[in-house]
Amino acid sequence: MDFEYDRSVVAKVEAISSEYDEKYWREKCRNSQFPDEYWNSISKAGLFGLMIEEKWGGMGRSLLDLALGTQETAERYSGLGSYLFLSGCLVSTLFAKSSEEQKSKILPKLATGDLKISIALSEEKSGSDSTSLESKALKTSKGFDLSGSKRFVNNVDRADYLIVFARTIPIENSGKKSKGLSMFLVPASSPGIKKKKLDKLGMDFINNFDIEFHGLHVSDDDIVGELDNGWYNAVDSFNLDRVATAASLIGAGRLAVNDAADHSKKRIVFGKALGSNQGIQFPLAEAMAQLITAEALMLKACSLAGKSQNFTNFANLALLEAESAASYATDRALQTFGAHGYYKDYDVERYWRDVRVHKIHPISEELLLSVIAERQLGLPKSF
């Protein structure tokens, strides 16, 4: 791997993250509160503009900057709170094929964090099979009428806009499932949107919703990217997301292992430090080895992206390994804490709960394995 890198982004993230310790994140999660203070600090530093071109007020930095910044955020107290950082940066990449007018309207405010945009993609019947979604955008003389529903949409209550994926060509007429999908920029406060908050296992600082569209009209100017090519416009962003999510998981896994190692040094059992037992040492060492392996794959994906080479395969591999490594790390960390780890006086139970979703999202472990089997081994397509 060969790339040039300066630590300015990581240094900014490090300085900000040091202001928000484990007590801050513990309280936010206990009270299911959005971390506004953290969000505002990231905004003031201009870090949400990391992937936005300088002409739109961004920093014009690389995937490597995003990945290492995300990993640093996760490793310093926040764990999967780093999701806010990476999602705040990545949503701008969905506008790559948009008009100059739309970019000028949206990107500068995304760069400063003044706009929050949520992605409405998943549906009850489609799930991982995203191209089979049933939400429709019917053309009218003045734009489009949106109908349908979405599942698991983050922060609808705090978002200024939603990017809604909908079918603009019926699937039976599209010729290919990935054709005929479009993205629309929809004000989250639109009266035609009905939302229902969901209860969930982890990531308590973010609210999730099911939403339905009723009598919702959007104009031609609200199309994000190219009409009927929304899926293809979004694919590059999805690959970036996989790499950045891998970085987030690696950081969260390291946080859990380091907490467990510190605890095992201080905890005295049978007259000696808990961490002097190989039964404690070996699982934590194995977890760290797995995290380092995942990090190498993540960096390889960044290296290829920096050379404008196809990094899809390594994005998939990095995410798969990071999901597995972080899950193992948080599980063994909780075990190291023993009964203490099961209670919310300690943070390790939160790390375990938060990491678990990423064996499902943004792409399930099983689907990742199917993609790797097809593309790396040449096995028949299974989905």
C-alpha positions as CSV (number, residue, x, y, z in Angstrom):
1,M,0.0,0.0,0.0
2,D,1.3,3.4,-1.0
3,F,-0.3,6.7,-0.1
4,E,0.6,10.1,1.2
5,Y,-1.2,11.2,4.3
6,D,-1.0,14.1,6.8
7,R,-2.5,13.9,10.2
8,S,-4.4,17.2,10.1
9,V,-7.9,15.5,10.0
10,V,-7.1,12.9,12.6
11,A,-5.6,15.7,14.8
12,K,-8.8,17.7,14.5
13,V,-10.9,14.7,15.4
14,E,-8.6,13.8,18.3
15,A,-8.9,17.3,19.7
16,I,-12.7,17.3,19.5
17,S,-13.2,13.8,20.7
18,S,-11.1,14.5,23.8
19,E,-13.7,17.0,24.9
20,Y,-16.4,14.3,25.0
21,D,-15.4,11.5,27.3
22,E,-17.1,8.2,28.1
23,K,-19.4,9.9,30.7
24,Y,-20.8,12.2,28.0
25,W,-21.6,9.3,25.6
26,R,-23.0,7.2,28.5
27,E,-25.5,9.8,29.5
28,K,-26.5,10.5,25.9
29,C,-27.3,6.8,25.4
30,R,-29.0,6.4,28.7
31,N,-31.3,9.3,28.0
32,S,-31.7,8.5,24.2
33,Q,-30.5,12.0,23.4
34,F,-28.9,13.2,20.2
35,P,-25.3,14.5,20.9
36,D,-25.9,18.0,19.8
37,E,-22.7,19.3,21.5
38,Y,-20.6,16.8,19.7
39,W,-22.3,17.5,16.3
40,N,-21.8,21.2,16.7
41,S,-18.1,20.8,17.5
42,I,-17.6,18.7,14.4
43,S,-19.6,21.3,12.4
44,K,-17.4,24.2,13.6
45,A,-14.3,22.4,12.6
46,G,-15.7,22.0,9.1
47,L,-15.3,18.2,9.2
48,F,-18.6,17.5,7.7
49,G,-17.3,18.9,4.5
50,L,-14.5,16.4,4.4
51,M,-15.6,14.8,1.2
52,I,-17.1,18.0,-0.4
53,E,-15.1,19.9,-3.1
54,E,-13.5,23.1,-1.9
55,K,-15.5,25.2,-4.4
56,W,-18.6,24.2,-2.3
57,G,-17.0,25.1,1.0
58,G,-15.6,21.6,1.7
59,M,-12.1,20.2,2.4
60,G,-11.9,18.0,-0.7
61,R,-10.1,15.2,1.2
62,S,-9.8,11.5,0.5
63,L,-11.5,8.3,1.6
64,L,-8.4,7.7,3.7
65,D,-8.9,10.9,5.6
66,L,-12.5,9.9,6.3
67,A,-11.6,6.3,7.3
68,L,-8.9,7.3,9.7
69,G,-10.9,10.2,11.1
70,T,-13.8,7.9,11.7
71,Q,-11.6,5.2,13.3
72,E,-10.1,7.9,15.6
73,T,-13.6,9.1,16.6
74,A,-14.8,5.6,17.4
75,E,-11.7,4.7,19.4
76,R,-11.9,7.7,21.6
77,Y,-14.9,7.2,23.9
78,S,-17.7,7.4,21.3
79,G,-17.6,3.9,19.9
80,L,-20.4,3.8,17.3
81,G,-21.1,7.4,18.0
82,S,-18.6,7.7,15.1
83,Y,-21.6,6.9,12.9
84,L,-22.7,10.5,13.1
85,F,-19.3,11.6,11.8
86,L,-19.1,9.3,8.8
87,S,-22.8,9.7,7.9
88,G,-22.5,13.4,8.1
89,C,-19.6,13.3,5.7
90,L,-20.9,10.7,3.3
91,V,-24.4,12.0,2.5
92,S,-22.8,14.7,0.3
93,T,-21.4,12.0,-2.0
94,L,-24.9,11.2,-3.2
95,F,-25.0,14.6,-4.9
96,A,-22.1,13.8,-7.3
97,K,-24.3,13.6,-10.4
98,S,-26.7,16.5,-9.3
99,S,-27.0,19.8,-11.1
100,E,-24.8,22.7,-10.2
101,E,-27.8,24.5,-8.9
102,Q,-28.7,21.8,-6.4
103,K,-25.1,21.4,-5.3
104,S,-24.8,25.1,-4.6
105,K,-28.0,24.9,-2.6
106,I,-27.1,21.9,-0.5
107,L,-23.4,21.2,-0.3
108,P,-22.2,24.4,1.4
109,K,-24.8,23.8,4.2
110,L,-23.8,20.2,4.5
111,A,-20.2,21.2,4.8
112,T,-21.0,23.4,7.8
113,G,-23.3,20.9,9.4
114,D,-26.2,23.3,9.0
115,L,-28.2,20.7,7.2
116,K,-29.0,17.2,8.3
117,I,-30.1,14.7,5.7
118,S,-31.3,11.2,6.3
119,I,-31.5,8.3,3.8
120,A,-34.8,6.6,3.1
121,L,-34.0,3.4,1.3
122,S,-35.1,0.2,3.1
123,E,-38.6,-1.2,2.9
124,E,-40.6,-3.9,4.5
125,K,-40.5,-6.3,1.5
126,S,-37.1,-5.4,0.0
127,G,-34.6,-5.2,2.8
128,S,-31.2,-6.1,1.5
129,D,-32.8,-6.6,-2.0
130,S,-32.9,-2.8,-2.3
131,T,-33.6,-2.7,-6.0
132,S,-36.9,-4.5,-5.4
133,L,-38.3,-1.5,-3.5
134,E,-42.0,-0.7,-4.1
135,S,-42.1,3.1,-3.4
136,K,-43.2,4.9,-6.5
137,A,-42.7,8.3,-8.0
138,L,-45.4,8.9,-10.6
139,K,-44.7,11.7,-13.1
140,T,-47.2,14.6,-13.3
141,S,-47.2,17.8,-15.2
142,K,-45.6,19.6,-12.3
143,G,-43.2,17.0,-10.9
144,F,-43.8,13.7,-9.2
145,D,-46.2,12.2,-6.7
146,L,-44.5,10.0,-4.1
147,S,-46.2,7.0,-2.5
148,G,-45.1,4.1,-0.4
149,S,-43.3,3.5,2.9
150,K,-39.8,3.1,4.3
151,R,-38.3,1.3,7.2
152,F,-35.5,2.0,9.6
153,V,-34.9,5.6,8.7
154,N,-32.5,7.4,11.0
155,N,-33.2,10.7,12.7
156,V,-36.3,11.7,10.8
157,D,-37.2,13.9,13.7
158,R,-34.0,15.9,13.4
159,A,-33.4,15.9,9.7
160,D,-34.0,18.8,7.4
161,Y,-34.3,16.6,4.3
162,L,-34.7,13.0,3.4
163,I,-33.2,11.4,0.3
164,V,-35.9,9.1,-0.8
165,F,-35.3,6.2,-3.2
166,A,-38.4,5.5,-5.4
167,R,-39.1,3.7,-8.6
168,T,-39.7,5.9,-11.5
169,I,-40.0,3.1,-14.1
170,P,-42.1,0.0,-13.1
171,I,-39.9,-2.9,-12.5
172,E,-41.6,-5.0,-15.2
173,N,-40.7,-2.3,-17.7
174,S,-37.2,-1.4,-16.5
175,G,-35.3,-4.4,-18.1
176,K,-33.1,-4.6,-15.1
177,K,-34.0,-4.2,-11.4
178,S,-31.3,-1.6,-10.8
179,K,-32.7,0.6,-13.6
180,G,-35.6,2.9,-13.2
181,L,-34.8,4.0,-9.6
182,S,-34.4,7.7,-8.7
183,M,-33.5,9.7,-5.6
184,F,-35.5,12.6,-4.4
185,L,-34.7,15.4,-2.0
186,V,-37.8,15.8,0.3
187,P,-38.2,18.2,3.2
188,A,-38.5,16.1,6.3
189,S,-41.3,18.3,7.7
190,S,-43.5,17.7,4.6
191,P,-47.2,17.2,5.7
192,G,-47.4,14.1,3.4
193,I,-44.9,12.2,5.6
194,K,-46.2,10.1,8.5
195,K,-43.6,8.7,10.9
196,K,-43.5,6.1,13.7
197,K,-40.6,5.9,16.1
198,L,-39.1,2.4,16.6
199,D,-37.7,0.8,19.7
200,K,-34.3,-0.9,19.1
201,L,-31.4,-2.7,20.8
202,G,-28.6,-0.2,20.6
203,M,-27.2,3.1,19.2
204,D,-29.6,4.9,21.6
205,F,-28.3,8.3,20.6
206,I,-30.1,8.0,17.2
207,N,-33.8,7.6,16.7
208,N,-35.2,5.3,14.0
209,F,-38.5,5.5,12.3
210,D,-40.9,3.8,9.9
211,I,-42.3,6.4,7.5
212,E,-45.2,6.5,5.0
213,F,-45.9,8.9,2.2
214,H,-49.4,10.3,1.6
215,G,-50.1,12.9,-1.1
216,L,-46.5,13.9,-1.2
217,H,-45.5,16.0,-4.3
218,V,-42.0,16.8,-5.3
219,S,-40.7,18.9,-8.2
220,D,-38.4,18.0,-11.1
221,D,-35.7,20.1,-9.3
222,D,-35.9,17.7,-6.3
223,I,-34.3,14.9,-8.3
224,V,-30.9,14.0,-6.8
225,G,-28.5,12.9,-9.5
226,E,-30.0,11.5,-12.7
227,L,-33.6,10.5,-13.3
228,D,-34.0,6.7,-13.5
229,N,-30.3,6.2,-12.7
230,G,-30.4,6.7,-8.9
231,W,-29.1,3.3,-8.0
232,Y,-26.0,3.7,-10.2
233,N,-25.4,7.2,-8.9
234,A,-25.5,5.9,-5.3
235,V,-23.3,2.8,-5.7
236,D,-20.0,4.8,-5.3
237,S,-21.3,6.2,-2.1
238,F,-22.3,2.8,-0.8
239,N,-18.7,1.6,-1.4
240,L,-17.4,4.5,0.5
241,D,-19.8,3.8,3.3
242,R,-18.6,0.2,3.6
243,V,-15.0,1.3,4.1
244,A,-15.9,4.1,6.5
245,T,-18.2,1.7,8.5
246,A,-15.3,-0.8,8.7
247,A,-13.1,2.0,10.1
248,S,-15.8,2.8,12.6
249,L,-16.1,-0.8,13.7
250,I,-12.3,-1.2,14.0
251,G,-12.2,1.9,16.3
252,A,-15.1,0.6,18.4
253,G,-13.5,-2.8,18.7
254,R,-10.2,-1.3,19.8
255,L,-12.1,0.9,22.4
256,A,-13.7,-2.2,23.9
257,V,-10.5,-4.2,24.0
258,N,-8.5,-1.4,25.5
259,D,-11.2,-0.9,28.2
260,A,-11.1,-4.6,28.9
261,A,-7.3,-4.7,29.1
262,D,-7.3,-1.7,31.5
263,H,-10.0,-3.4,33.7
264,S,-8.1,-6.7,33.7
265,K,-4.9,-4.9,35.0
266,K,-6.8,-3.3,38.0
267,R,-9.2,-6.2,38.8
268,I,-7.7,-8.5,41.5
269,V,-9.0,-12.1,41.6
270,F,-7.5,-15.0,43.6
271,G,-4.7,-12.6,44.8
272,K,-3.5,-11.4,41.4
273,A,-4.4,-9.2,38.5
274,L,-7.2,-10.7,36.3
275,G,-5.1,-9.9,33.2
276,S,-2.3,-12.1,34.3
277,N,-4.4,-15.2,33.4
278,Q,-3.9,-16.5,29.8
279,G,-7.6,-17.2,29.7
280,I,-8.1,-13.5,29.7
281,Q,-5.1,-12.5,27.7
282,F,-5.6,-14.8,24.7
283,P,-9.1,-13.8,23.7
284,L,-8.2,-10.1,24.0
285,A,-5.0,-10.7,22.0
286,E,-6.9,-12.6,19.4
287,A,-9.5,-9.8,19.2
288,M,-6.7,-7.2,18.6
289,A,-5.1,-9.4,15.9
290,Q,-8.5,-9.6,14.1
291,L,-8.9,-5.8,14.3
292,I,-5.5,-5.2,12.9
293,T,-6.2,-7.6,10.0
294,A,-9.5,-5.7,9.3
295,E,-7.6,-2.4,9.5
296,A,-5.1,-3.7,6.8
297,L,-8.0,-4.5,4.5
298,M,-9.6,-1.2,5.1
299,L,-6.4,0.6,4.4
300,K,-5.9,-1.4,1.2
301,A,-9.4,-0.3,0.0
302,C,-8.4,3.3,0.8
303,S,-5.1,2.9,-1.1
304,L,-6.9,1.7,-4.2
305,A,-9.5,4.4,-4.0
306,G,-6.7,7.0,-3.7
307,K,-5.3,5.7,-7.0
308,S,-8.8,5.8,-8.7
309,Q,-8.8,2.0,-8.9
310,N,-11.7,-0.2,-8.3
311,F,-11.9,-0.9,-4.5
312,T,-15.2,-2.6,-4.3
313,N,-13.8,-6.1,-3.5
314,F,-11.6,-4.7,-0.7
315,A,-14.5,-2.6,0.6
316,N,-16.5,-5.8,1.0
317,L,-13.7,-7.7,2.6
318,A,-12.8,-4.9,5.0
319,L,-16.4,-4.6,6.1
320,L,-16.9,-8.3,6.6
321,E,-13.7,-8.6,8.6
322,A,-14.4,-5.5,10.7
323,E,-17.9,-6.8,11.5
324,S,-16.5,-10.1,12.7
325,A,-13.6,-8.5,14.5
326,A,-15.6,-5.9,16.3
327,S,-18.3,-8.4,17.3
328,Y,-15.7,-10.8,18.8
329,A,-13.9,-7.9,20.5
330,T,-16.9,-6.5,22.2
331,D,-18.1,-10.0,23.2
332,R,-14.8,-10.9,24.8
333,A,-14.4,-7.5,26.4
334,L,-17.8,-7.9,28.1
335,Q,-16.8,-11.4,29.2
336,T,-13.6,-9.9,30.7
337,F,-15.7,-7.5,32.8
338,G,-17.7,-10.5,34.1
339,A,-20.9,-9.6,35.8
340,H,-19.9,-5.9,35.8
341,G,-20.0,-6.0,32.0
342,Y,-23.7,-6.8,32.0
343,Y,-24.7,-3.6,33.8
344,K,-24.9,-0.1,32.5
345,D,-22.5,1.3,35.1
346,Y,-19.9,0.2,32.6
347,D,-19.7,1.1,28.9
348,V,-18.8,-2.3,27.5
349,E,-22.5,-3.4,27.3
350,R,-23.2,-0.4,25.1
351,Y,-20.3,-1.2,22.8
352,W,-21.6,-4.8,22.5
353,R,-25.2,-3.6,21.7
354,D,-24.1,-0.9,19.3
355,V,-21.8,-3.1,17.3
356,R,-24.3,-5.9,16.8
357,V,-26.4,-4.0,14.2
358,H,-23.4,-3.9,11.8
359,K,-23.6,-7.7,11.1
360,I,-26.9,-6.6,9.5
361,H,-26.4,-3.0,8.3
362,P,-25.4,-1.5,5.9
363,I,-25.3,-4.9,4.3
364,S,-25.8,-8.2,6.0
365,E,-22.9,-10.6,6.8
366,E,-24.6,-13.3,4.6
367,L,-25.0,-11.0,1.6
368,L,-21.4,-9.8,1.9
369,L,-20.3,-13.5,1.9
370,S,-22.4,-14.1,-1.2
371,V,-20.9,-11.2,-3.0
372,I,-17.4,-12.3,-2.1
373,A,-18.1,-15.9,-3.2
374,E,-19.4,-14.6,-6.6
375,R,-16.7,-12.0,-7.3
376,Q,-13.6,-13.6,-5.7
377,L,-14.3,-17.2,-6.3
378,G,-16.4,-17.1,-9.5
379,L,-19.2,-19.1,-7.9
380,P,-22.8,-18.8,-9.3
381,K,-24.8,-15.7,-8.2
382,S,-27.0,-16.8,-5.3
383,F,-29.2,-13.7,-5.1
